[in-house]
Amino acid sequence: MTQISYRLPSVEVDDKAAVQSLQQELARWFDVEFSIYDGFTGDLLKQGAGQPHLTQTVDRDLVQACAERFSPQFLTGDDYLELYALPVRTRENRRYVAVSAMLLREVDPTQVRSADLVRWIATARPQNPATVEKLGLAVFEKLRAEGRWRKLETEVDSVSSNLTSTYEEISLLYALIENLRLSKTDEDLAQLALDTLDECLPAKGFAINLLAVAQEQEVTYKYKARVADKLLLAGECDFDLESFGRFVEHVNLQPGDPPFIANAAVTRDSNWPFGDIRQVILAPLFEGENLFGFIAAFNHSRNAEFGTIEANLLKSVGGILGIHAGNRELYRRQAEFLASVVRALTSAIDAKDPYTCGHSDRVARVAVRLAQELQCDPEKLSTIYMAGLLHDIGKIGIDDSVLCKPGRLTDAEYEHIKLHPELGHRILADIRQLGECLPVVLHHHEQWNGKGYPQQLAGEEIPFLARIAAVADAFDAMTSDRPYRKGMPIEKVAEILQRGAGEQWDVQVVDAFFSCINEIVEISRHERENLSLDVEQWV
Ligand SMILES: [Fe+2]
């Protein structure tokens, strides 16, 4: 049996090719040619070879009705001839009706008046109507099943393509969300988005504009405010800050507006001022009410139009970048507030004991240098700096008469002053953001041999940063002038530290001290400058 090989035409195949293909396929099945009609208009598209004139003049209404009813049928005929019609629908929503004249029995040509029919009868073979109907139905169902199959294939292709693109979109959003860490700068995250966007959004160029964050005061601590607008670009994108600013101004997005989309209908207008931009999406970087910048995609990579799918993706990316920028700004403000608190507390210690003015600051700086030498990470450097500033905060609770006494302390006075680590710990205990500093404040007078205070911890029981602070504290105490004595020369201090290594102080911290002794002397000589908590700025 002949296998159906007719494939419903694809979108690319024009009507002519589709009609020819259909005609050939039906000829193989029925052994006669079919004339092909347009099922919508009833027009004859192609006359079947060897078909009588009759199949050129089928009534349009009959063709249209057959296409509409969508089942094969005998249209009309007489005692020896019938017109058989077979409707076909394609997935491009075309409708054809194939019509062929069928000879039902042997006819004496002399009984036929039309010369056209005589010619046809001479070559046509009589067909059994029941057989034609059965065959027609089989072919019809076969074609219909193939049509459904092709349609399903198209749907699967489309779903698969959508899934791929959705997967890429989700991957991008996931990667961004995964990187929503405060340690990442807005620029880092924006760059990550730019690196990945072209995999899921068909644009030739992308831009992310990060707006400067308004500053209320000098920025300190690790999280700096962005002091100037920034523009990050990817792909073909001929913008600078100034021209991008003009573009944003032209679009004039208002809070709550959906992303701006412009395609040819807008960009072809003579009033469109950005000649190179044929398609564009612009979305804000927002966090609540706060605007942190804009994200834009320029020129569709296939010169097609941007739609809501692309716009929503860009909006989501803008939302994530906005949330990150908002969180960082919030954190920066918190850090700024914390810096103000630490400043106030440090000033309070200085006011209480003016003779040791600058001691906390010097201890903090020296401790950071030691911690660096001991390979501490930036977080630890930040902690030891804050802790250095605050280590003697408990002296606020020590009587002035004892604290400022010029001369030797009595045993009772010494016991009183030894309370300051615990007092300091108590003062700061409720400031959660200073939690990391507490062990240093409490234990900076412990000694390696367990003879320190307040808890007589020994060796590695003493928190590491407290052991660092102890060396920095001792160094500054010994080298600073006091009303009752001059500061010791560095050689003497070095000798004391060397002797106390493994006794009063941790050997590795003392070793670190000697590794960078010159720098430490230099650091301790510096007058107290701006009290910056931005460790990176001066380390
Ligand atoms: Fe102290």
Residues whose N, C-alpha, C, O or C-beta is under 5 A from the ligand:
A	BS01	LIG	H391 D392
